[in-house]
Amino acid sequence: MVKYDFETLRNRYSSFLSRRDAAKQLVKFWDNPPGPGVIELAGGMPNSGFFPVDTIDLHVVSQPFEERHSQNGLKVHMDKNEPKEMPLSMSLQYTNTEGMEPLLSFARKMVECINQPAYEGWDVCMTSGSSDAMYKIFEVLCDEDSTVMMEEFTFSPVISNVKLQGANVIPVKMQLSANPEEQGIDIDRLADLLDNWSVGPYKHLNKPKALYTVSTGQNPTGMTLSLAKRNRIYEIAQKHDFIIVEDDPYGYLFFPPYDTKEPMKNAYWDDKSLTVQKYVDEYLVKSFLTIDTDARVIRLETFSKLYAPGLRLSFVVANKFLTERIFNMSEVTTRAPSGVSQALVYSVIKEMGKRHSSEPEPSVESMVTGWLEWLMKVAGHYAHRRNIAFKALYETEGYKEGLFQVMEPSAGMFIDLKPCWPQGELSRSDHYDLITEKMDQLNQSLLKSGVQVVLGYRMAVDVKASKDTCDFVRITIAYANDDAQIIEACHRIGKGFQVFFSRM
Amino acid sequence: MVKYDFETLRNRYSSFLSRRDAAKQLVKFWDNPPGPGVIELAGGMPNSGFFPVDTIDLHVVSQPFEERHSQNGLKVHMDKNEPKEMPLSMSLQYTNTEGMEPLLSFARKMVECINQPAYEGWDVCMTSGSSDAMYKIFEVLCDEDSTVMMEEFTFSPVISNVKLQGANVIPVKMQLSANPEEQGIDIDRLADLLDNWSVGPYKHLNKPKALYTVSTGQNPTGMTLSLAKRNRIYEIAQKHDFIIVEDDPYGYLFFPPYDTKEPMKNAYWDDKSLTVQKYVDEYLVKSFLTIDTDARVIRLETFSKLYAPGLRLSFVVANKFLTERIFNMSEVTTRAPSGVSQALVYSVIKEMGKRHSSEPEPSVESMVTGWLEWLMKVAGHYAHRRNIAFKALYETEGYKEGLFQVMEPSAGMFIDLKPCWPQGELSRSDHYDLITEKMDQLNQSLLKSGVQVVLGYRMAVDVKASKDTCDFVRITIAYANDDAQIIEACHRIGKGFQVFFSRM
């Protein structure tokens, strides 16, 4: 395996840094802690005796949606001494900007066990949510004359993170398909865009510095890039020398294939042979990190969808030169993520790890296994919701009348629905307003029928460039309280399409 | 009282915004939540049933440094329904970027009760620690050609927040004095600097946009600006039209005067008439907000020193136009502060408020009273530590031999000590290296004697401009475990000064 030291990475990747990055220098007035026996009177840190809270006790459910007051579950206790390696006297104190070491160790082990990078010389840095990570990444990389490529439909707030720098965002065409080999970024068009940049539609811009991709269970399309496509994208990245920013909030929520004959079939709940190892080896799609021989991939993971959004806790994986730049950005802005959030995550994961350890202090590997067990439980519930939703959608009159298609996602929290236009309804005109108008009308019909969805065109990087593909709506299966609410919502969707088409 | 609407504030303060501020626009793909009866399938928010933690229980001490397992204290319980207005199903979810409303209401009431601004049209915005608040404020205000004034000694990491924008930081001379009327920014020199800008040492820079001041218990000098000085600074701010950024992490830690005849006297512990109201009216120094008829003051408060640094939670008070810009900055970067941290603060303060309320649901005023009671307990411990430290310092041989002075602070966590140079030891030369060299030697002597302190010159905005004032060291009384450690540290300090001067 190729090994990169810091100097090599610096030489290789300095040219990617924004000009503003050079201005980021924390003015430090303190020195490292003194040796033993020296009384510390330097840091303006209040002794933990001043903290009003001296114990925190958590109850952890054994399953998502578990009944209150169930006798199951775990109890987690934290005080000034527990957990030993991250007691409250530490997590409630000023802590390292990059995150507390036990949590970093856990994150590194996650990466090693699941997405072992193809090089040595990588590291992780905790951040305060993926939005925080994203804007820091683009602060490090972008100036006003930088260009960033994004999938033509994307989590559009990320566009703001790039535009904050004054930089340009350009869309990359996708294939919206049920075929796993075809899903996601259109490789030929990506290659063509870059090979012929100087005569293409963006020739007035600098060639792209980075590609931002939500590669698994893409938001909003639900598409997942196959390994073959990932390899081709990587080759293109090498040829044109850009950085791949891989955002993966949903990858762990991977769906077994839907079976129309047995709609409620759920391997997470039915398949006794589905161990953690099988989940990792056969379900989870390998990150770009696993083919990253150049150290050009930045991967984002977050605890928002897998634990709770209110934590505002996430981490970035990249080569050590780039993680150091991201860390440096945090040093002069947010400093450390919430210590309370880090403690809640670490202590719970540690408790989950105890079940896989004969030792009182579980190894980091045990903690990864324990956490993956939890993730499989969450994924099992999302797979169930996917089943409920598909069954309900396919049973609607609207579907049976052929009014809409379901673009089956392979992972995540979103399902996209595409209206089936009567022949010639949308001619391939240069006037994109027609499609957005029609989609607005569909939205109104759906709202009137009692469901709120997201319009795909609202998540386009450039609606004009996506007029041929933006005719879909995105629904989420994450927020509903129960199966009944999902079923009712799907009935209303079917109705909404009927209402919409009856007006056309 | 003057009342400013948003348009007036926008017209008045748009000119203060950085050019980059215009690039800050969150790309939103979602609409407001639908009306009742419409099923929400839009937001990618996981149902709270997916959260692994369903209850959090806290133990709150009744006093700082309370014995473990004391029967005193408060128990705080949080679950999916409690506290009613901020249950875990809310605080662990995606929440408003500006902070959750109950906490914002509390912060507003704090400001109203303690530092009622001199105008209507202000608001608060939660932020993720003061460093986070600071960099956002300077992102909103500064470009590369902006100038910011700071007290000549300051919390130097803030310099990084300004330099991140490429902007310039210039020092404002201070008076380092025991006299409360003289402490802090030298008004005459500030007026002279600005009145004669175009012929002064910074004439090549734009006139300052803002003054950053830690006005009470200044870090590192411990100085507090008198009300008279605050009024004069405000007049100068009006004359030269700059914004005042008032950072107040320590103001609540206000010290009753030290009594050499009764060194252990502590009004927080001894004075039965010291009510919350008396503390607010007679101890706390009024913020610049209370004289801010123009709406030109931005005030920062933080929970770091008063609750715990690991929360990463703070808030900003300013006119609505400026809080909206700071909010907007958060929308495209960090988004909301940690919901867990907000829940820990709110639920504890609410519980403290119950003691001042006959209702089961305490009013916001009761919560402010409860919180202020806690702050007085914290301040009482800092006052005690100040007493212990002063007594110990004054009893050292080094002090009795006249080797150093103690610059008595009026609030906060820091005490500064100044070596008493033999006659002519430091001539007023242009070579500032002499003073920094001597201070480095003092530092070595102190380290050898077993204490680590902070050198004042390391916290100078511009050491060259502060060579006449930078000969002090800063010690903190915050971090030590107990009185004995403080006493031992002070003995070592006395020794350190003896060692230093014996070598000269």
Chai-1 contact restraints between the chains, C-beta under 6 A:
chainA,res_idxA,chainB,res_idxB,connection_type,confidence,min_distance_angstrom,max_distance_angstrom,comment,restraint_id
A,A23,B,K163,contact,1.0,0.0,6.0,A-B,restraint_1
A,A23,B,L164,contact,1.0,0.0,6.0,A-B,restraint_2
A,A23,B,G166,contact,1.0,0.0,6.0,A-B,restraint_3
A,K24,B,L164,contact,1.0,0.0,6.0,A-B,restraint_4
A,L26,B,S160,contact,1.0,0.0,6.0,A-B,restraint_5
A,V27,B,S156,contact,1.0,0.0,6.0,A-B,restraint_6
A,V27,B,P157,contact,1.0,0.0,6.0,A-B,restraint_7
A,V27,B,I159,contact,1.0,0.0,6.0,A-B,restraint_8
A,V27,B,S160,contact,1.0,0.0,6.0,A-B,restraint_9
A,F29,B,S156,contact,1.0,0.0,6.0,A-B,restraint_10
A,F29,B,R458,contact,1.0,0.0,6.0,A-B,restraint_11
A,F29,B,M459,contact,1.0,0.0,6.0,A-B,restraint_12
A,P34,B,Q452,contact,1.0,0.0,6.0,A-B,restraint_13
A,V38,B,G450,contact,1.0,0.0,6.0,A-B,restraint_14
A,V38,B,Q452,contact,1.0,0.0,6.0,A-B,restraint_15
A,I39,B,V451,contact,1.0,0.0,6.0,A-B,restraint_16
A,I39,B,A489,contact,1.0,0.0,6.0,A-B,restraint_17
A,E40,B,Q452,contact,1.0,0.0,6.0,A-B,restraint_18
A,E40,B,Y479,contact,1.0,0.0,6.0,A-B,restraint_19
A,L41,B,V451,contact,1.0,0.0,6.0,A-B,restraint_20
A,L41,B,V453,contact,1.0,0.0,6.0,A-B,restraint_21
A,L41,B,I475,contact,1.0,0.0,6.0,A-B,restraint_22
A,L41,B,T476,contact,1.0,0.0,6.0,A-B,restraint_23
A,L41,B,A489,contact,1.0,0.0,6.0,A-B,restraint_24
A,A42,B,Q452,contact,1.0,0.0,6.0,A-B,restraint_25
A,A42,B,V453,contact,1.0,0.0,6.0,A-B,restraint_26
A,A42,B,V454,contact,1.0,0.0,6.0,A-B,restraint_27
A,G44,B,M413,contact,1.0,0.0,6.0,A-B,restraint_28
A,G44,B,T476,contact,1.0,0.0,6.0,A-B,restraint_29
A,M45,B,Y479,contact,1.0,0.0,6.0,A-B,restraint_30
A,P46,B,K305,contact,1.0,0.0,6.0,A-B,restraint_31
A,P46,B,A478,contact,1.0,0.0,6.0,A-B,restraint_32
A,N47,B,Y479,contact,1.0,0.0,6.0,A-B,restraint_33
A,G49,B,P64,contact,1.0,0.0,6.0,A-B,restraint_34
A,G49,B,F65,contact,1.0,0.0,6.0,A-B,restraint_35
A,F50,B,P64,contact,1.0,0.0,6.0,A-B,restraint_36
A,F50,B,V378,contact,1.0,0.0,6.0,A-B,restraint_37
A,F51,B,A308,contact,1.0,0.0,6.0,A-B,restraint_38
A,P52,B,V60,contact,1.0,0.0,6.0,A-B,restraint_39
A,P52,B,V348,contact,1.0,0.0,6.0,A-B,restraint_40
A,V53,B,L58,contact,1.0,0.0,6.0,A-B,restraint_41
A,V53,B,V60,contact,1.0,0.0,6.0,A-B,restraint_42
A,D54,B,H59,contact,1.0,0.0,6.0,A-B,restraint_43
A,D54,B,V61,contact,1.0,0.0,6.0,A-B,restraint_44
A,T55,B,H59,contact,1.0,0.0,6.0,A-B,restraint_45
A,I56,B,L58,contact,1.0,0.0,6.0,A-B,restraint_46
A,D57,B,D57,contact,1.0,0.0,6.0,A-B,restraint_47
A,L58,B,V53,contact,1.0,0.0,6.0,A-B,restraint_48
A,L58,B,I56,contact,1.0,0.0,6.0,A-B,restraint_49
A,H59,B,D54,contact,1.0,0.0,6.0,A-B,restraint_50
A,H59,B,T55,contact,1.0,0.0,6.0,A-B,restraint_51
A,V60,B,P52,contact,1.0,0.0,6.0,A-B,restraint_52
A,V60,B,V53,contact,1.0,0.0,6.0,A-B,restraint_53
A,V61,B,D54,contact,1.0,0.0,6.0,A-B,restraint_54
A,P64,B,G49,contact,1.0,0.0,6.0,A-B,restraint_55
A,P64,B,F50,contact,1.0,0.0,6.0,A-B,restraint_56
A,F65,B,G49,contact,1.0,0.0,6.0,A-B,restraint_57
A,S91,B,G310,contact,1.0,0.0,6.0,A-B,restraint_58
A,L92,B,A308,contact,1.0,0.0,6.0,A-B,restraint_59
A,L92,B,G310,contact,1.0,0.0,6.0,A-B,restraint_60
A,Q93,B,P309,contact,1.0,0.0,6.0,A-B,restraint_61
A,Q93,B,G310,contact,1.0,0.0,6.0,A-B,restraint_62
A,Y94,B,P309,contact,1.0,0.0,6.0,A-B,restraint_63
A,S128,B,T334,contact,1.0,0.0,6.0,A-B,restraint_64
A,S131,B,R335,contact,1.0,0.0,6.0,A-B,restraint_65
A,D132,B,T334,contact,1.0,0.0,6.0,A-B,restraint_66
A,Y135,B,T333,contact,1.0,0.0,6.0,A-B,restraint_67
A,S156,B,V27,contact,1.0,0.0,6.0,A-B,restraint_68
A,S156,B,F29,contact,1.0,0.0,6.0,A-B,restraint_69
A,P157,B,V27,contact,1.0,0.0,6.0,A-B,restraint_70
A,I159,B,V27,contact,1.0,0.0,6.0,A-B,restraint_71
A,S160,B,L26,contact,1.0,0.0,6.0,A-B,restraint_72
A,S160,B,V27,contact,1.0,0.0,6.0,A-B,restraint_73
A,S160,B,V332,contact,1.0,0.0,6.0,A-B,restraint_74
A,K163,B,A23,contact,1.0,0.0,6.0,A-B,restraint_75
A,L164,B,A23,contact,1.0,0.0,6.0,A-B,restraint_76
A,L164,B,K24,contact,1.0,0.0,6.0,A-B,restraint_77
A,L164,B,V332,contact,1.0,0.0,6.0,A-B,restraint_78
A,G166,B,A23,contact,1.0,0.0,6.0,A-B,restraint_79
A,K305,B,P46,contact,1.0,0.0,6.0,A-B,restraint_80
A,A308,B,F51,contact,1.0,0.0,6.0,A-B,restraint_81
A,A308,B,L92,contact,1.0,0.0,6.0,A-B,restraint_82
A,P309,B,Q93,contact,1.0,0.0,6.0,A-B,restraint_83
A,P309,B,Y94,contact,1.0,0.0,6.0,A-B,restraint_84
A,G310,B,S91,contact,1.0,0.0,6.0,A-B,restraint_85
A,G310,B,L92,contact,1.0,0.0,6.0,A-B,restraint_86
A,G310,B,Q93,contact,1.0,0.0,6.0,A-B,restraint_87
A,G310,B,G339,contact,1.0,0.0,6.0,A-B,restraint_88
A,G310,B,V340,contact,1.0,0.0,6.0,A-B,restraint_89
A,L311,B,V340,contact,1.0,0.0,6.0,A-B,restraint_90
A,R312,B,S338,contact,1.0,0.0,6.0,A-B,restraint_91
A,V332,B,S160,contact,1.0,0.0,6.0,A-B,restraint_92
A,V332,B,L164,contact,1.0,0.0,6.0,A-B,restraint_93
A,T333,B,Y135,contact,1.0,0.0,6.0,A-B,restraint_94
A,T334,B,S128,contact,1.0,0.0,6.0,A-B,restraint_95
A,T334,B,D132,contact,1.0,0.0,6.0,A-B,restraint_96
A,R335,B,S131,contact,1.0,0.0,6.0,A-B,restraint_97
A,S338,B,R312,contact,1.0,0.0,6.0,A-B,restraint_98
A,S338,B,S338,contact,1.0,0.0,6.0,A-B,restraint_99
A,S338,B,S341,contact,1.0,0.0,6.0,A-B,restraint_100
A,G339,B,G310,contact,1.0,0.0,6.0,A-B,restraint_101
A,V340,B,G310,contact,1.0,0.0,6.0,A-B,restraint_102
A,V340,B,L311,contact,1.0,0.0,6.0,A-B,restraint_103
A,V340,B,V340,contact,1.0,0.0,6.0,A-B,restraint_104
A,V340,B,S341,contact,1.0,0.0,6.0,A-B,restraint_105
A,V340,B,L344,contact,1.0,0.0,6.0,A-B,restraint_106
A,S341,B,S338,contact,1.0,0.0,6.0,A-B,restraint_107
A,S341,B,V340,contact,1.0,0.0,6.0,A-B,restraint_108
A,L344,B,V340,contact,1.0,0.0,6.0,A-B,restraint_109
A,V378,B,F50,contact,1.0,0.0,6.0,A-B,restraint_110
A,M413,B,G44,contact,1.0,0.0,6.0,A-B,restraint_111
A,G450,B,V38,contact,1.0,0.0,6.0,A-B,restraint_112
A,V451,B,I39,contact,1.0,0.0,6.0,A-B,restraint_113
A,V451,B,L41,contact,1.0,0.0,6.0,A-B,restraint_114
A,Q452,B,P34,contact,1.0,0.0,6.0,A-B,restraint_115
A,Q452,B,V38,contact,1.0,0.0,6.0,A-B,restraint_116
A,Q452,B,E40,contact,1.0,0.0,6.0,A-B,restraint_117
A,Q452,B,A42,contact,1.0,0.0,6.0,A-B,restraint_118
A,V453,B,L41,contact,1.0,0.0,6.0,A-B,restraint_119
A,V453,B,A42,contact,1.0,0.0,6.0,A-B,restraint_120
A,V454,B,F29,contact,1.0,0.0,6.0,A-B,restraint_121
A,V454,B,A42,contact,1.0,0.0,6.0,A-B,restraint_122
A,R458,B,F29,contact,1.0,0.0,6.0,A-B,restraint_123
A,M459,B,F29,contact,1.0,0.0,6.0,A-B,restraint_124
A,I475,B,L41,contact,1.0,0.0,6.0,A-B,restraint_125
A,T476,B,L41,contact,1.0,0.0,6.0,A-B,restraint_126
A,T476,B,G44,contact,1.0,0.0,6.0,A-B,restraint_127
A,A478,B,P46,contact,1.0,0.0,6.0,A-B,restraint_128
A,Y479,B,E40,contact,1.0,0.0,6.0,A-B,restraint_129
A,Y479,B,M45,contact,1.0,0.0,6.0,A-B,restraint_130
A,Y479,B,N47,contact,1.0,0.0,6.0,A-B,restraint_131
A,A489,B,I39,contact,1.0,0.0,6.0,A-B,restraint_132
A,A489,B,L41,contact,1.0,0.0,6.0,A-B,restraint_133
